[in-house]
Amino acid sequence: MKKIFLLSVLASIVMFGCKDEGSTTTPGTSNNPTMASMEKSNRNAVLEDFTGVRCGYCPQGHQIANDILINNPERFVVIGVNAGSYAAPAAGWANFTNSYGQDLVNQSGVTGYPAGTMNRQPFPGKAQNKGTGLAMSRGYWAETAAAVMAEPSPVNLGGKAVFNKAASTMTVTYEVYYTGDESANENRVNIALLQSGMVANQSGGGASYVHKHVMRDFLTGPWGHEVPSENTAEGKWYTETVTYDVPTDYNGAVIPPGGGSVVPEDLDVVVFIARGKTDIITGIHVPVTIE
């Protein structure tokens, strides 16, 4: 069960309440974001790494993604999407799949594994399906990440995430600030919950392979929460708080056959904003505080 609580900011007075949408400053007053920068900046790169435990070449993709992350720790985000035939539940293999992965595979045009989308943007001549697909083979990830990070972003993101052990809830608050005009586009904010540190067999990696950046769930559903169109023009901002009930495990507590128990210390949160279902404008990693 997911519960959504929305933050309302009125000028310099902060009050809390439930609404059907996030909130902005009262019309005519100054903006007041506290987490999102108000300075113009470039896009951050968001890799959705399509992978599977029975994919022999996938560890090579994991290493490429990790190298990009090491070189760009504040500018690059990795989301490990276990989906497709190499990730499908099978006896003796850990099940890291979730209810959203196959939809992401389907829209991306994956034809082989590992595959990845960079900000869900098309890169002519690099698609696996040799057409208009978004998925690319691992050899293109570094150069397309660099290309994305060189592009200006009309949106800045900020956020915080708190895991409450007693209640087993994850509360994520994000802010969006527009340094450019996005009023002609549908903007949707997505929150992904990731887990690292699960030890399980991996083809091409061995029986004690450490799985990282595994997408467990989307706190905002499959395609995110829409930013109201009146808040997407230059100089506008928007904020929302989402509270999610974290289960004790995903797909079973024992590896194999399940995805293993949830370890709060191994959880990560990623927030990204997209134009509809594709074209991720930018994304950020949000550290998790445990209470």
Contacts in CASP RR format, 6 or more apart in sequence:
PFRMAT RR
TARGET T0000
AUTHOR 0000-0000-0000
METHOD contacts of the structure
MODEL  1
MKKIFLLSVLASIVMFGCKDEGSTTTPGTSNNPTMASMEKSNRNAVLEDF
TGVRCGYCPQGHQIANDILINNPERFVVIGVNAGSYAAPAAGWANFTNSY
GQDLVNQSGVTGYPAGTMNRQPFPGKAQNKGTGLAMSRGYWAETAAAVMA
EPSPVNLGGKAVFNKAASTMTVTYEVYYTGDESANENRVNIALLQSGMVA
NQSGGGASYVHKHVMRDFLTGPWGHEVPSENTAEGKWYTETVTYDVPTDY
NGAVIPPGGGSVVPEDLDVVVFIARGKTDIITGIHVPVTIE
1 245 0 8 1.000
2 219 0 8 1.000
2 221 0 8 1.000
2 242 0 8 1.000
2 243 0 8 1.000
2 244 0 8 1.000
2 245 0 8 1.000
3 243 0 8 1.000
3 244 0 8 1.000
3 245 0 8 1.000
4 18 0 8 1.000
4 240 0 8 1.000
4 241 0 8 1.000
4 242 0 8 1.000
4 243 0 8 1.000
5 16 0 8 1.000
5 17 0 8 1.000
5 18 0 8 1.000
5 241 0 8 1.000
5 242 0 8 1.000
5 243 0 8 1.000
6 17 0 8 1.000
6 18 0 8 1.000
6 19 0 8 1.000
6 20 0 8 1.000
6 21 0 8 1.000
6 22 0 8 1.000
6 23 0 8 1.000
6 240 0 8 1.000
6 241 0 8 1.000
7 14 0 8 1.000
7 16 0 8 1.000
7 17 0 8 1.000
7 22 0 8 1.000
7 23 0 8 1.000
7 173 0 8 1.000
7 239 0 8 1.000
7 240 0 8 1.000
7 241 0 8 1.000
8 14 0 8 1.000
8 15 0 8 1.000
8 16 0 8 1.000
8 17 0 8 1.000
8 19 0 8 1.000
8 22 0 8 1.000
8 23 0 8 1.000
9 23 0 8 1.000
9 24 0 8 1.000
9 25 0 8 1.000
9 32 0 8 1.000
9 239 0 8 1.000
10 25 0 8 1.000
10 26 0 8 1.000
11 25 0 8 1.000
11 26 0 8 1.000
11 29 0 8 1.000
11 30 0 8 1.000
11 32 0 8 1.000
12 32 0 8 1.000
21 228 0 8 1.000
21 240 0 8 1.000
22 228 0 8 1.000
22 238 0 8 1.000
22 239 0 8 1.000
22 240 0 8 1.000
23 238 0 8 1.000
23 239 0 8 1.000
23 240 0 8 1.000
24 31 0 8 1.000
24 231 0 8 1.000
24 236 0 8 1.000
24 237 0 8 1.000
24 238 0 8 1.000
24 239 0 8 1.000
25 31 0 8 1.000
25 32 0 8 1.000
25 237 0 8 1.000
31 38 0 8 1.000
31 177 0 8 1.000
31 235 0 8 1.000
31 236 0 8 1.000
31 237 0 8 1.000
32 237 0 8 1.000
33 158 0 8 1.000
33 175 0 8 1.000
33 177 0 8 1.000
33 237 0 8 1.000
33 239 0 8 1.000
34 175 0 8 1.000
35 158 0 8 1.000
35 159 0 8 1.000
35 160 0 8 1.000
35 173 0 8 1.000
35 174 0 8 1.000
35 175 0 8 1.000
36 156 0 8 1.000
36 157 0 8 1.000
36 158 0 8 1.000
36 159 0 8 1.000
36 175 0 8 1.000
36 176 0 8 1.000
36 177 0 8 1.000
36 237 0 8 1.000
37 156 0 8 1.000
37 158 0 8 1.000
37 177 0 8 1.000
38 156 0 8 1.000
38 177 0 8 1.000
38 179 0 8 1.000
39 156 0 8 1.000
39 179 0 8 1.000
40 152 0 8 1.000
40 153 0 8 1.000
40 179 0 8 1.000
41 152 0 8 1.000
41 153 0 8 1.000
41 156 0 8 1.000
41 179 0 8 1.000
42 75 0 8 1.000
42 149 0 8 1.000
42 150 0 8 1.000
42 151 0 8 1.000
42 152 0 8 1.000
42 153 0 8 1.000
43 119 0 8 1.000
43 148 0 8 1.000
43 149 0 8 1.000
43 151 0 8 1.000
43 152 0 8 1.000
43 153 0 8 1.000
43 281 0 8 1.000
43 282 0 8 1.000
44 74 0 8 1.000
44 75 0 8 1.000
44 76 0 8 1.000
44 77 0 8 1.000
44 148 0 8 1.000
44 149 0 8 1.000
44 153 0 8 1.000
44 282 0 8 1.000
44 283 0 8 1.000
44 284 0 8 1.000
45 68 0 8 1.000
45 72 0 8 1.000
45 75 0 8 1.000
45 76 0 8 1.000
45 77 0 8 1.000
45 118 0 8 1.000
45 119 0 8 1.000
45 144 0 8 1.000
45 145 0 8 1.000
45 146 0 8 1.000
45 148 0 8 1.000
45 149 0 8 1.000
46 77 0 8 1.000
46 79 0 8 1.000
46 118 0 8 1.000
46 119 0 8 1.000
46 120 0 8 1.000
46 270 0 8 1.000
46 272 0 8 1.000
46 280 0 8 1.000
46 282 0 8 1.000
46 283 0 8 1.000
47 65 0 8 1.000
47 68 0 8 1.000
47 76 0 8 1.000
47 77 0 8 1.000
47 78 0 8 1.000
47 79 0 8 1.000
47 116 0 8 1.000
47 117 0 8 1.000
47 118 0 8 1.000
47 141 0 8 1.000
47 145 0 8 1.000
48 79 0 8 1.000
48 80 0 8 1.000
48 81 0 8 1.000
48 104 0 8 1.000
48 108 0 8 1.000
48 116 0 8 1.000
48 117 0 8 1.000
48 120 0 8 1.000
49 61 0 8 1.000
49 62 0 8 1.000
49 65 0 8 1.000
49 78 0 8 1.000
49 79 0 8 1.000
49 80 0 8 1.000
49 81 0 8 1.000
49 114 0 8 1.000
49 116 0 8 1.000
49 213 0 8 1.000
50 80 0 8 1.000
50 81 0 8 1.000
50 83 0 8 1.000
50 84 0 8 1.000
50 104 0 8 1.000
50 105 0 8 1.000
50 108 0 8 1.000
50 110 0 8 1.000
50 113 0 8 1.000
50 114 0 8 1.000
50 115 0 8 1.000
50 116 0 8 1.000
50 117 0 8 1.000
50 135 0 8 1.000
51 58 0 8 1.000
51 61 0 8 1.000
51 62 0 8 1.000
51 80 0 8 1.000
51 81 0 8 1.000
51 82 0 8 1.000
51 86 0 8 1.000
51 87 0 8 1.000
51 113 0 8 1.000
51 114 0 8 1.000
52 58 0 8 1.000
52 82 0 8 1.000
52 83 0 8 1.000
52 84 0 8 1.000
52 86 0 8 1.000
52 87 0 8 1.000
52 96 0 8 1.000
52 113 0 8 1.000
52 202 0 8 1.000
53 82 0 8 1.000
53 86 0 8 1.000
53 87 0 8 1.000
53 93 0 8 1.000
53 94 0 8 1.000
53 96 0 8 1.000
53 200 0 8 1.000
53 201 0 8 1.000
53 202 0 8 1.000
53 203 0 8 1.000
53 211 0 8 1.000
54 86 0 8 1.000
54 87 0 8 1.000
54 90 0 8 1.000
54 93 0 8 1.000
54 203 0 8 1.000
55 86 0 8 1.000
55 87 0 8 1.000
55 113 0 8 1.000
55 114 0 8 1.000
55 203 0 8 1.000
56 86 0 8 1.000
56 202 0 8 1.000
56 203 0 8 1.000
56 204 0 8 1.000
56 205 0 8 1.000
57 113 0 8 1.000
57 114 0 8 1.000
57 138 0 8 1.000
57 204 0 8 1.000
58 86 0 8 1.000
58 113 0 8 1.000
58 114 0 8 1.000
58 202 0 8 1.000
58 203 0 8 1.000
58 204 0 8 1.000
59 202 0 8 1.000
59 204 0 8 1.000
59 205 0 8 1.000
59 209 0 8 1.000
60 114 0 8 1.000
60 138 0 8 1.000
61 114 0 8 1.000
61 138 0 8 1.000
61 141 0 8 1.000
62 114 0 8 1.000
62 212 0 8 1.000
64 138 0 8 1.000
64 139 0 8 1.000
64 141 0 8 1.000
64 142 0 8 1.000
65 78 0 8 1.000
65 141 0 8 1.000
65 213 0 8 1.000
66 78 0 8 1.000
66 212 0 8 1.000
67 142 0 8 1.000
68 76 0 8 1.000
68 78 0 8 1.000
68 141 0 8 1.000
68 142 0 8 1.000
68 145 0 8 1.000
69 76 0 8 1.000
69 78 0 8 1.000
72 145 0 8 1.000
72 149 0 8 1.000
75 149 0 8 1.000
76 145 0 8 1.000
76 149 0 8 1.000
77 270 0 8 1.000
77 272 0 8 1.000
77 283 0 8 1.000
77 284 0 8 1.000
77 285 0 8 1.000
78 212 0 8 1.000
78 213 0 8 1.000
79 192 0 8 1.000
79 194 0 8 1.000
79 213 0 8 1.000
79 215 0 8 1.000
79 270 0 8 1.000
80 194 0 8 1.000
80 213 0 8 1.000
80 214 0 8 1.000
80 215 0 8 1.000
81 101 0 8 1.000
81 104 0 8 1.000
81 105 0 8 1.000
81 215 0 8 1.000
82 96 0 8 1.000
82 97 0 8 1.000
82 98 0 8 1.000
82 101 0 8 1.000
82 214 0 8 1.000
82 215 0 8 1.000
83 97 0 8 1.000
83 101 0 8 1.000
83 102 0 8 1.000
83 104 0 8 1.000
83 105 0 8 1.000
84 97 0 8 1.000
84 102 0 8 1.000
84 105 0 8 1.000
84 110 0 8 1.000
84 113 0 8 1.000
86 113 0 8 1.000
86 203 0 8 1.000
87 95 0 8 1.000
87 96 0 8 1.000
87 97 0 8 1.000
88 97 0 8 1.000
89 95 0 8 1.000
89 97 0 8 1.000
89 251 0 8 1.000
89 257 0 8 1.000
91 256 0 8 1.000
91 257 0 8 1.000
92 201 0 8 1.000
92 256 0 8 1.000
92 257 0 8 1.000
93 200 0 8 1.000
93 201 0 8 1.000
93 256 0 8 1.000
93 257 0 8 1.000
94 198 0 8 1.000
94 200 0 8 1.000
94 201 0 8 1.000
94 211 0 8 1.000
94 255 0 8 1.000
94 256 0 8 1.000
94 257 0 8 1.000
94 258 0 8 1.000
94 259 0 8 1.000
94 260 0 8 1.000
95 251 0 8 1.000
95 252 0 8 1.000
95 256 0 8 1.000
95 257 0 8 1.000
95 258 0 8 1.000
95 259 0 8 1.000
96 198 0 8 1.000
96 211 0 8 1.000
96 214 0 8 1.000
96 250 0 8 1.000
96 251 0 8 1.000
96 259 0 8 1.000
97 251 0 8 1.000
98 215 0 8 1.000
98 216 0 8 1.000
98 217 0 8 1.000
98 250 0 8 1.000
99 222 0 8 1.000
100 215 0 8 1.000
100 217 0 8 1.000
100 218 0 8 1.000
100 221 0 8 1.000
100 222 0 8 1.000
101 215 0 8 1.000
103 222 0 8 1.000
104 117 0 8 1.000
105 135 0 8 1.000
107 134 0 8 1.000
107 277 0 8 1.000
107 278 0 8 1.000
108 115 0 8 1.000
108 116 0 8 1.000
108 117 0 8 1.000
108 120 0 8 1.000
108 133 0 8 1.000
108 134 0 8 1.000
108 135 0 8 1.000
109 127 0 8 1.000
109 128 0 8 1.000
109 129 0 8 1.000
109 133 0 8 1.000
109 134 0 8 1.000
109 135 0 8 1.000
110 116 0 8 1.000
110 128 0 8 1.000
110 135 0 8 1.000
111 128 0 8 1.000
111 129 0 8 1.000
111 135 0 8 1.000
112 128 0 8 1.000
112 135 0 8 1.000
112 137 0 8 1.000
114 137 0 8 1.000
114 138 0 8 1.000
115 128 0 8 1.000
115 135 0 8 1.000
115 136 0 8 1.000
115 137 0 8 1.000
115 138 0 8 1.000
116 135 0 8 1.000
116 136 0 8 1.000
116 137 0 8 1.000
116 138 0 8 1.000
116 141 0 8 1.000
117 134 0 8 1.000
117 135 0 8 1.000
117 136 0 8 1.000
118 136 0 8 1.000
118 140 0 8 1.000
118 141 0 8 1.000
118 144 0 8 1.000
118 145 0 8 1.000
118 147 0 8 1.000
118 148 0 8 1.000
119 148 0 8 1.000
119 279 0 8 1.000
119 280 0 8 1.000
119 281 0 8 1.000
120 134 0 8 1.000
120 274 0 8 1.000
120 277 0 8 1.000
120 278 0 8 1.000
120 279 0 8 1.000
120 280 0 8 1.000
121 134 0 8 1.000
121 144 0 8 1.000
121 148 0 8 1.000
121 278 0 8 1.000
121 279 0 8 1.000
121 280 0 8 1.000
122 132 0 8 1.000
122 133 0 8 1.000
122 134 0 8 1.000
123 136 0 8 1.000
123 140 0 8 1.000
123 144 0 8 1.000
123 147 0 8 1.000
125 131 0 8 1.000
126 136 0 8 1.000
126 140 0 8 1.000
126 144 0 8 1.000
127 133 0 8 1.000
127 134 0 8 1.000
127 135 0 8 1.000
127 136 0 8 1.000
128 135 0 8 1.000
128 136 0 8 1.000
128 137 0 8 1.000
129 135 0 8 1.000
134 278 0 8 1.000
136 144 0 8 1.000
153 179 0 8 1.000
153 281 0 8 1.000
153 282 0 8 1.000
154 178 0 8 1.000
154 179 0 8 1.000
154 180 0 8 1.000
154 181 0 8 1.000
154 182 0 8 1.000
154 234 0 8 1.000
154 281 0 8 1.000
155 176 0 8 1.000
155 177 0 8 1.000
155 178 0 8 1.000
155 179 0 8 1.000
155 180 0 8 1.000
155 182 0 8 1.000
155 187 0 8 1.000
155 273 0 8 1.000
155 281 0 8 1.000
155 282 0 8 1.000
156 176 0 8 1.000
156 177 0 8 1.000
156 178 0 8 1.000
156 179 0 8 1.000
156 282 0 8 1.000
157 174 0 8 1.000
157 175 0 8 1.000
157 176 0 8 1.000
157 271 0 8 1.000
157 272 0 8 1.000
157 273 0 8 1.000
157 282 0 8 1.000
157 283 0 8 1.000
157 284 0 8 1.000
158 174 0 8 1.000
158 175 0 8 1.000
158 176 0 8 1.000
158 271 0 8 1.000
158 284 0 8 1.000
158 286 0 8 1.000
159 172 0 8 1.000
159 173 0 8 1.000
159 174 0 8 1.000
159 175 0 8 1.000
159 271 0 8 1.000
159 284 0 8 1.000
159 286 0 8 1.000
160 172 0 8 1.000
160 173 0 8 1.000
160 286 0 8 1.000
160 289 0 8 1.000
161 170 0 8 1.000
161 171 0 8 1.000
161 172 0 8 1.000
161 173 0 8 1.000
161 269 0 8 1.000
161 286 0 8 1.000
161 287 0 8 1.000
161 288 0 8 1.000
161 289 0 8 1.000
162 170 0 8 1.000
162 171 0 8 1.000
162 172 0 8 1.000
162 288 0 8 1.000
162 289 0 8 1.000
162 290 0 8 1.000
162 291 0 8 1.000
163 169 0 8 1.000
163 170 0 8 1.000
163 171 0 8 1.000
163 246 0 8 1.000
163 264 0 8 1.000
163 267 0 8 1.000
163 288 0 8 1.000
163 289 0 8 1.000
163 290 0 8 1.000
163 291 0 8 1.000
164 170 0 8 1.000
164 171 0 8 1.000
164 291 0 8 1.000
165 264 0 8 1.000
165 290 0 8 1.000
165 291 0 8 1.000
168 245 0 8 1.000
168 246 0 8 1.000
168 247 0 8 1.000
168 248 0 8 1.000
169 243 0 8 1.000
169 244 0 8 1.000
169 245 0 8 1.000
169 246 0 8 1.000
170 193 0 8 1.000
170 219 0 8 1.000
170 243 0 8 1.000
170 244 0 8 1.000
170 246 0 8 1.000
170 267 0 8 1.000
170 269 0 8 1.000
170 288 0 8 1.000
171 241 0 8 1.000
171 242 0 8 1.000
171 243 0 8 1.000
171 244 0 8 1.000
172 191 0 8 1.000
172 219 0 8 1.000
172 241 0 8 1.000
172 242 0 8 1.000
172 243 0 8 1.000
172 244 0 8 1.000
172 269 0 8 1.000
172 271 0 8 1.000
172 286 0 8 1.000
173 239 0 8 1.000
173 240 0 8 1.000
173 241 0 8 1.000
173 242 0 8 1.000
174 189 0 8 1.000
174 191 0 8 1.000
174 239 0 8 1.000
174 240 0 8 1.000
174 271 0 8 1.000
174 286 0 8 1.000
175 237 0 8 1.000
175 238 0 8 1.000
175 239 0 8 1.000
176 187 0 8 1.000
176 189 0 8 1.000
176 227 0 8 1.000
176 231 0 8 1.000
176 237 0 8 1.000
176 238 0 8 1.000
176 239 0 8 1.000
176 273 0 8 1.000
177 235 0 8 1.000
177 236 0 8 1.000
177 237 0 8 1.000
178 231 0 8 1.000
178 232 0 8 1.000
178 233 0 8 1.000
178 234 0 8 1.000
178 235 0 8 1.000
178 236 0 8 1.000
178 237 0 8 1.000
179 234 0 8 1.000
179 235 0 8 1.000
180 233 0 8 1.000
180 234 0 8 1.000
180 235 0 8 1.000
181 232 0 8 1.000
181 233 0 8 1.000
181 234 0 8 1.000
182 232 0 8 1.000
182 233 0 8 1.000
182 275 0 8 1.000
182 281 0 8 1.000
183 229 0 8 1.000
183 232 0 8 1.000
183 233 0 8 1.000
185 232 0 8 1.000
185 275 0 8 1.000
185 276 0 8 1.000
186 226 0 8 1.000
186 229 0 8 1.000
186 275 0 8 1.000
186 276 0 8 1.000
187 226 0 8 1.000
187 227 0 8 1.000
187 232 0 8 1.000
187 273 0 8 1.000
187 274 0 8 1.000
187 275 0 8 1.000
187 276 0 8 1.000
187 281 0 8 1.000
188 223 0 8 1.000
188 224 0 8 1.000
188 225 0 8 1.000
188 226 0 8 1.000
188 227 0 8 1.000
188 273 0 8 1.000
188 274 0 8 1.000
188 275 0 8 1.000
188 276 0 8 1.000
188 277 0 8 1.000
189 220 0 8 1.000
189 224 0 8 1.000
189 225 0 8 1.000
189 227 0 8 1.000
189 240 0 8 1.000
189 271 0 8 1.000
189 272 0 8 1.000
189 273 0 8 1.000
190 218 0 8 1.000
190 220 0 8 1.000
190 221 0 8 1.000
190 223 0 8 1.000
190 224 0 8 1.000
190 225 0 8 1.000
190 271 0 8 1.000
190 272 0 8 1.000
190 273 0 8 1.000
190 274 0 8 1.000
191 218 0 8 1.000
191 219 0 8 1.000
191 220 0 8 1.000
191 224 0 8 1.000
191 242 0 8 1.000
191 269 0 8 1.000
191 270 0 8 1.000
191 271 0 8 1.000
192 215 0 8 1.000
192 217 0 8 1.000
192 218 0 8 1.000
192 219 0 8 1.000
192 269 0 8 1.000
192 270 0 8 1.000
192 271 0 8 1.000
192 272 0 8 1.000
193 215 0 8 1.000
193 216 0 8 1.000
193 217 0 8 1.000
193 218 0 8 1.000
193 219 0 8 1.000
193 244 0 8 1.000
193 246 0 8 1.000
193 267 0 8 1.000
193 268 0 8 1.000
193 269 0 8 1.000
194 213 0 8 1.000
194 214 0 8 1.000
194 215 0 8 1.000
194 216 0 8 1.000
194 267 0 8 1.000
194 268 0 8 1.000
194 269 0 8 1.000
194 270 0 8 1.000
195 214 0 8 1.000
195 216 0 8 1.000
195 250 0 8 1.000
195 262 0 8 1.000
195 263 0 8 1.000
195 266 0 8 1.000
195 267 0 8 1.000
195 268 0 8 1.000
196 210 0 8 1.000
196 211 0 8 1.000
196 212 0 8 1.000
196 213 0 8 1.000
196 214 0 8 1.000
196 266 0 8 1.000
196 268 0 8 1.000
197 210 0 8 1.000
197 211 0 8 1.000
197 212 0 8 1.000
197 263 0 8 1.000
197 266 0 8 1.000
198 210 0 8 1.000
198 211 0 8 1.000
198 214 0 8 1.000
198 255 0 8 1.000
198 259 0 8 1.000
198 260 0 8 1.000
198 266 0 8 1.000
199 208 0 8 1.000
199 209 0 8 1.000
199 210 0 8 1.000
199 211 0 8 1.000
199 255 0 8 1.000
200 209 0 8 1.000
200 211 0 8 1.000
200 255 0 8 1.000
200 256 0 8 1.000
200 259 0 8 1.000
201 207 0 8 1.000
201 209 0 8 1.000
201 256 0 8 1.000
202 209 0 8 1.000
202 211 0 8 1.000
213 268 0 8 1.000
216 250 0 8 1.000
216 262 0 8 1.000
217 244 0 8 1.000
217 250 0 8 1.000
218 224 0 8 1.000
219 242 0 8 1.000
219 244 0 8 1.000
220 242 0 8 1.000
223 276 0 8 1.000
223 277 0 8 1.000
224 274 0 8 1.000
225 240 0 8 1.000
225 242 0 8 1.000
227 238 0 8 1.000
227 273 0 8 1.000
228 238 0 8 1.000
230 236 0 8 1.000
231 237 0 8 1.000
231 238 0 8 1.000
232 238 0 8 1.000
246 262 0 8 1.000
246 264 0 8 1.000
246 267 0 8 1.000
247 262 0 8 1.000
248 261 0 8 1.000
248 262 0 8 1.000
249 258 0 8 1.000
249 259 0 8 1.000
249 260 0 8 1.000
249 261 0 8 1.000
249 262 0 8 1.000
250 258 0 8 1.000
250 259 0 8 1.000
250 260 0 8 1.000
250 262 0 8 1.000
251 257 0 8 1.000
251 258 0 8 1.000
251 259 0 8 1.000
251 260 0 8 1.000
252 258 0 8 1.000
252 259 0 8 1.000
252 260 0 8 1.000
252 261 0 8 1.000
253 259 0 8 1.000
253 260 0 8 1.000
253 261 0 8 1.000
254 260 0 8 1.000
264 288 0 8 1.000
264 290 0 8 1.000
265 290 0 8 1.000
267 288 0 8 1.000
268 285 0 8 1.000
268 286 0 8 1.000
268 287 0 8 1.000
268 288 0 8 1.000
269 285 0 8 1.000
269 286 0 8 1.000
269 287 0 8 1.000
269 288 0 8 1.000
270 283 0 8 1.000
270 284 0 8 1.000
270 285 0 8 1.000
270 286 0 8 1.000
271 283 0 8 1.000
271 284 0 8 1.000
271 286 0 8 1.000
272 280 0 8 1.000
272 281 0 8 1.000
272 282 0 8 1.000
272 283 0 8 1.000
272 284 0 8 1.000
273 280 0 8 1.000
273 281 0 8 1.000
273 282 0 8 1.000
273 283 0 8 1.000
274 280 0 8 1.000
274 281 0 8 1.000
275 281 0 8 1.000
END
